[in-house]
Amino acid sequence: MIAVGEEARRAAIPRASMVHWAAHAISRRRSAVSAPFVVIRSALPGVVWPAITRPEDATALALQYQLERSQWLAGDALRELQFRQLDVLLRHAYETVPFYRWHWQDVYAADRALTPESFGRLPLLSQGDLRHEFEALKSGSPPAAHGTVVERAGAGATGEPVRTLRTEITGLWCRALTLRDHLWHRRDFSATLAAIRIGAPEEEISGWGPATGMIADGGRSLTLDIEMAPEAQLEWLQRHEPEYLLTHPATASRLARLSLARGLRLSRLRELCTAGEPVDAETREVCRKAWDVPLTDVYSRDETGHIALQCPDHEHYHVQSECVLVEVLDGQGRGCAPGGFGRVVITTLHNYAMPLVRYETGDFAEVGDPCPCGRGLPVLRRVVGRPRNMRVTAPA
């Protein structure tokens, strides 16, 4: 356990008093209302509340318990915890991944203490490296306890496919951060969630998927292929009247414009959720004008998973520091201060099958000031995206 400043005082509090202290501390924060009380589904017959869950669900809930508290840590304490995890990950990468063994010979020593300075000397990992050195980037000995290793393919910044490996632990993190996003934004799991996504079949299922299945009764989710014509998508939404819509920003913008052109509204819609592409102010405005609901975005990539979630109180993003270390670098490779704009470089903290260390995503972002909500998670004020998505305009 890290004992840094206020955290040291917590460590000295008896366990029984810790719960009361934490509840009191969180209640003082204005943003604490963003986490609703959720009744957990019990797996034991005859027990409804408090719930007794399945062992696999207990692990996920224990992780969520930690996330609820770690978000309030100061930035320095979060960074210290990240480097404790990073030290273990880099040793594993150097010992078991041929690519890093070759490329870090002159800049990394497993017997030396890891510091931000020594970490910053490690060479960047490019998308070209990921495409052309796929075999050399595999760990020769991923921990058996991390579960089955699977391959995943996705589009890189240039549109060319890139492949990565995932484990059951990285899947657990995906579910945990999806649930955190739901809880931050106080979503009603008994409502209907409609998702328009790439390759999704047109179907209806009970519940919202594995991230919420362990806790939520009721509710349903609907899916539709994003390749359907916008007119057909809008008719489908009108027919089902969902409370929540999840899709790509470009699709949301097209549907909003079509709604405005036809004078149609989605009367039960409470929130528009987007992911997969950068969101600009124009998209937010047209969706707000068409449906009068908030737009909540998730910044993620196929290669790395979740990177940042939109703050429940503001339109900027909080980096998910418990899962990824994010650097925003200027043209000289230095970290950007608040207000600075640069390249997004990601290190995944828990992928031991294919560690991505200082991976240059091809995205660009602006660093934000600490958030008034009180969370210590770093802020990205905006994510601009890939160079192929940028539009050059003449100076005013």
C-alpha positions in Angstrom: 0.0 0.0 0.0 1.3 3.5 -0.9 1.4 5.9 2.1 1.7 9.3 0.6 0.5 12.3 2.6 -3.2 11.8 3.2 -2.9 8.1 2.3 -0.6 7.6 5.2 -3.3 8.8 7.6 -5.7 6.4 6.0 -3.3 3.5 6.6 -3.3 4.2 10.3 -7.1 4.1 10.6 -8.6 0.8 11.9 -10.4 -1.2 9.1 -13.9 -0.7 10.7 -13.4 3.0 10.9 -11.9 3.1 7.4 -15.3 2.5 5.8 -16.9 5.4 7.7 -14.0 7.7 7.0 -14.0 6.9 3.3 -17.8 7.4 3.0 -17.5 10.8 4.9 -14.6 11.9 2.7 -16.3 11.0 -0.5 -19.6 12.7 0.6 -17.7 16.0 0.9 -16.9 15.9 -2.8 -19.5 17.5 -5.0 -19.0 14.8 -7.7 -19.7 11.9 -5.3 -23.3 12.1 -6.3 -22.2 10.8 -9.7 -21.9 7.2 -8.3 -25.4 5.9 -7.6 -26.1 3.2 -5.1 -26.6 0.0 -6.9 -28.1 -3.2 -5.5 -25.8 -6.1 -6.4 -27.4 -9.3 -7.8 -27.0 -12.1 -5.3 -26.1 -15.6 -6.5 -27.1 -17.4 -3.2 -30.7 -18.7 -3.1 -32.7 -17.0 -0.4 -30.3 -14.1 -0.1 -31.4 -10.8 -1.8 -29.5 -8.2 0.1 -26.7 -7.7 1.0 -25.7 -9.8 -1.9 -23.4 -12.8 -1.9 -22.0 -13.0 -5.4 -20.3 -15.7 -7.5 -16.5 -15.8 -7.0 -15.8 -14.3 -10.5 -18.2 -11.5 -9.8 -16.7 -10.8 -6.4 -13.3 -10.2 -8.2 -14.9 -7.6 -10.5 -16.7 -5.9 -7.6 -13.5 -5.8 -5.6 -11.8 -4.1 -8.5 -14.7 -1.6 -8.8 -14.4 -0.9 -5.0 -10.7 0.1 -5.5 -11.5 2.2 -8.6 -14.1 4.1 -6.7 -11.4 5.2 -4.2 -8.3 5.5 -6.4 -10.0 8.1 -8.6 -9.8 10.6 -5.7 -6.0 10.1 -5.1 -3.8 13.0 -5.8 -1.9 13.0 -9.1 1.5 12.3 -7.4 0.1 9.3 -5.5 -1.5 7.9 -8.7 1.8 8.3 -10.6 3.7 6.5 -7.8 1.3 3.6 -7.9 1.6 3.5 -11.7 5.4 3.2 -11.5 5.2 0.4 -9.0 3.1 -1.5 -11.5 5.2 -0.3 -14.4 8.4 -1.6 -12.8 7.0 -5.2 -12.7 5.7 -4.9 -16.3 9.0 -3.7 -17.8 11.0 -6.4 -16.1 8.6 -9.0 -17.7 8.8 -7.2 -21.1 12.6 -7.2 -21.1 12.9 -10.8 -20.0 10.2 -12.4 -22.2 9.6 -10.1 -25.3 12.3 -10.3 -27.9 11.6 -6.9 -29.4 12.2 -5.1 -26.2 15.2 -7.2 -25.4 16.8 -5.9 -28.7 15.7 -2.3 -28.5 16.2 -1.6 -24.9 19.7 -3.0 -24.5 21.4 0.4 -24.1 18.6 2.2 -22.2 17.1 -0.2 -19.7 18.5 -2.2 -16.8 16.3 -4.4 -14.7 18.5 -4.0 -11.7 18.1 -0.2 -11.5 15.3 1.6 -10.0 12.7 2.8 -12.5 12.2 6.6 -12.6 10.2 8.9 -14.8 13.5 10.0 -16.4 14.7 6.5 -17.2 11.3 5.5 -18.4 11.3 8.6 -20.7 14.5 7.4 -22.3 12.9 4.2 -23.6 12.3 4.4 -27.4 8.8 4.9 -28.7 6.9 1.9 -30.2 5.4 2.8 -33.6 2.4 1.4 -35.4 4.9 0.2 -38.0 6.7 -1.8 -35.3 3.4 -3.3 -34.2 2.5 -4.4 -37.8 5.9 -5.6 -38.9 7.3 -7.0 -35.6 4.1 -8.8 -34.4 5.8 -12.1 -33.6 8.8 -10.4 -31.8 6.4 -8.3 -29.7 4.7 -11.4 -28.2 5.7 -12.4 -24.7 7.3 -15.9 -24.7 5.9 -16.5 -21.2 2.7 -14.7 -20.3 1.6 -15.5 -16.7 -0.7 -18.5 -16.7 -2.9 -16.9 -14.1 -3.8 -14.1 -16.6 -5.9 -16.6 -18.5 -6.3 -17.4 -22.1 -4.5 -15.4 -24.7 -6.5 -14.2 -27.8 -5.6 -12.2 -30.8 -7.5 -9.1 -31.7 -7.3 -7.1 -35.0 -8.2 -3.4 -35.4 -7.6 -0.4 -37.5 -4.5 1.7 -36.8 -4.2 5.5 -37.2 -3.6 5.1 -41.0 -6.5 2.7 -41.5 -4.1 -0.3 -41.9 -5.0 -3.2 -39.7 -2.9 -3.9 -36.6 -3.0 -7.0 -34.4 -2.5 -7.3 -30.7 -2.8 -10.0 -28.0 -5.1 -9.9 -25.1 -5.6 -11.9 -21.9 -8.6 -12.6 -19.6 -7.2 -9.9 -17.3 -7.3 -7.2 -20.0 -10.9 -8.3 -20.7 -11.6 -7.9 -17.0 -10.3 -4.3 -17.2 -12.5 -3.6 -20.2 -15.6 -4.6 -18.2 -14.4 -2.7 -15.1 -13.9 0.5 -16.9 -17.2 0.1 -18.9 -19.0 -0.3 -15.5 -17.1 2.7 -14.1 -18.4 4.8 -17.1 -22.0 3.7 -16.4 -21.7 4.5 -12.7 -20.0 7.9 -13.3 -22.9 8.9 -15.5 -25.7 7.4 -13.3 -27.2 5.3 -16.0 -30.4 3.4 -15.3 -29.7 -0.3 -16.0 -33.4 -1.1 -16.1 -33.8 1.0 -19.3 -33.2 0.2 -22.9 -29.7 0.6 -24.5 -29.6 0.7 -28.3 -26.2 0.3 -30.0 -25.4 0.9 -33.7 -22.0 -0.6 -34.3 -19.8 -2.1 -36.9 -20.9 -5.6 -37.9 -23.6 -5.8 -35.1 -26.5 -8.1 -35.9 -30.0 -6.8 -35.5 -31.1 -8.4 -32.3 -32.4 -7.8 -28.8 -31.0 -9.4 -25.6 -31.8 -9.1 -21.9 -29.4 -6.9 -20.0 -26.6 -4.6 -21.1 -23.8 -7.2 -21.4 -21.1 -8.7 -19.2 -20.0 -5.4 -17.6 -23.4 -4.9 -15.9 -24.7 -8.5 -15.9 -23.4 -9.3 -12.4 -25.3 -6.5 -10.8 -28.3 -5.5 -13.0 -31.7 -7.0 -13.2 -34.1 -6.0 -16.0 -33.2 -3.7 -18.9 -32.5 -4.8 -22.5 -30.0 -4.0 -25.2 -30.7 -3.7 -28.9 -28.0 -3.8 -31.7 -28.0 -2.7 -35.3 -25.3 -2.8 -38.0 -23.8 0.6 -38.6 -23.8 -0.1 -42.4 -27.6 0.2 -42.5 -28.9 3.3 -44.3 -29.3 6.3 -41.9 -33.0 6.4 -42.7 -33.4 2.8 -41.7 -31.4 3.5 -38.5 -33.6 6.4 -37.5 -36.7 4.4 -38.2 -35.3 1.6 -36.0 -34.7 4.0 -33.2 -38.2 5.5 -33.5 -39.7 2.1 -33.3 -37.8 1.0 -30.2 -37.6 4.3 -28.4 -34.4 3.6 -26.3 -33.4 5.6 -23.3 -29.7 5.4 -24.3 -28.0 5.3 -27.7 -24.4 4.1 -28.2 -22.7 4.6 -31.6 -19.8 6.3 -33.4 -19.8 10.1 -33.4 -20.1 10.4 -37.2 -23.2 8.1 -37.2 -24.7 10.2 -34.3 -24.1 13.4 -36.3 -25.8 12.0 -39.4 -28.8 10.7 -37.4 -29.1 14.1 -35.6 -29.1 16.0 -38.9 -31.6 13.6 -40.4 -33.8 14.1 -37.3 -33.6 17.8 -37.6 -34.4 17.7 -41.4 -37.5 15.6 -40.8 -38.6 17.3 -37.6 -38.4 14.0 -35.6 -37.4 13.6 -32.0 -36.5 10.5 -29.9 -38.8 11.3 -27.1 -37.5 8.8 -24.5 -33.8 9.3 -25.2 -31.8 10.4 -22.1 -28.2 10.2 -23.2 -26.1 9.8 -26.4 -23.0 7.7 -25.8 -20.2 7.7 -28.4 -16.8 5.9 -28.9 -14.4 5.0 -31.6 -13.8 8.4 -33.2 -12.9 12.0 -32.0 -15.8 14.1 -31.1 -15.8 17.8 -32.1 -17.9 20.7 -30.8 -20.0 20.7 -34.0 -21.1 17.1 -33.4 -22.0 17.8 -29.8 -24.0 20.9 -30.8 -26.0 19.2 -33.6 -26.9 16.3 -31.4 -27.9 18.6 -28.5 -30.1 20.6 -31.0 -31.7 17.5 -32.4 -32.4 15.5 -29.2 -31.7 17.8 -26.2 -29.6 15.2 -24.4 -26.0 15.1 -23.2 -23.3 13.5 -25.4 -20.9 11.3 -23.3 -17.8 10.1 -25.1 -15.2 7.3 -24.4 -11.7 7.6 -25.7 -10.4 4.1 -26.5 -8.4 2.2 -29.2 -8.5 -1.3 -30.4 -4.9 -1.8 -29.5 -5.0 -0.5 -26.0 -8.6 -0.6 -24.8 -10.0 2.2 -22.7 -7.8 5.3 -22.4 -10.0 8.1 -21.0 -13.6 8.5 -19.9 -15.6 11.8 -20.1 -15.9 13.4 -16.7 -19.5 13.2 -15.3 -19.4 16.9 -14.6 -17.6 18.3 -17.7 -17.0 17.6 -21.4 -13.2 16.9 -20.9 -11.8 13.4 -20.3 -10.1 11.7 -17.3 -7.2 9.3 -18.2 -7.8 5.9 -16.7 -4.5 5.8 -14.8 -5.2 2.6 -13.1 -5.0 0.8 -16.5 -2.9 2.9 -18.8 -0.1 5.5 -18.5 -0.6 8.3 -21.0 2.0 10.7 -22.2 1.2 13.7 -24.4 4.5 14.7 -26.0 5.4 17.9 -27.9 7.6 18.0 -31.1 10.8 17.6 -29.0 9.5 14.5 -27.2 8.8 16.4 -23.9 5.7 16.0 -21.8 3.1 18.7 -22.4 2.0 21.0 -19.6 -1.7 21.9 -19.2 -2.7 23.8 -22.4 -0.1 22.0 -24.4 -1.0 19.9 -27.5 0.9 16.9 -28.6 1.1 13.2 -29.6 -0.6 10.6 -27.5 1.7 7.9 -26.3 0.2 4.9 -24.3 1.7 2.3 -22.0 -0.7 -0.5 -21.1 -0.1 -1.6 -17.5 -1.7 -5.1 -17.4 -1.2 -6.7 -20.8 1.5 -9.3 -20.1 0.8 -11.2 -23.4 1.9 -8.3 -25.6 3.0 -5.3 -23.5 2.7 -2.0 -25.4 5.3 0.3 -23.9 5.4 3.9 -25.0 3.2 3.1 -28.0 2.7 6.1 -30.3 -1.0 5.9 -31.2 -1.1 8.5 -34.0 -3.7 10.5 -32.0 -3.2 14.0 -30.7 -4.6 15.6 -27.6 -4.6 18.7 -25.4 -3.6 18.4 -21.8 -6.1 20.0 -19.4 -5.8 21.5 -15.9 -6.7 19.5 -12.8 -10.5 18.9 -12.8 -12.8 20.9 -10.4 -14.6 17.6 -9.8 -11.8 16.6 -7.4 -10.6 13.5 -9.2 -6.9 13.1 -9.4 -7.0 11.3 -12.7 -5.2 13.4 -15.4 -7.3 15.5 -17.8 -7.3 15.6 -21.6 -9.3 18.7 -22.6 -9.8 17.4 -26.1 -8.7 14.5 -28.3 -8.3 15.6 -31.9 -7.5 12.2 -33.4 -5.4 11.0 -36.2 -3.7 13.2 -38.9 -6.0 11.8 -41.6 -8.9 13.1 -39.6 -7.5 16.6 -39.3 -8.7 19.5 -41.5 -6.3 22.3 -42.2 -7.9 25.8 -42.4 -6.4 29.2 -43.3 -5.5 31.5 -40.5 -8.2 33.9 -39.4 
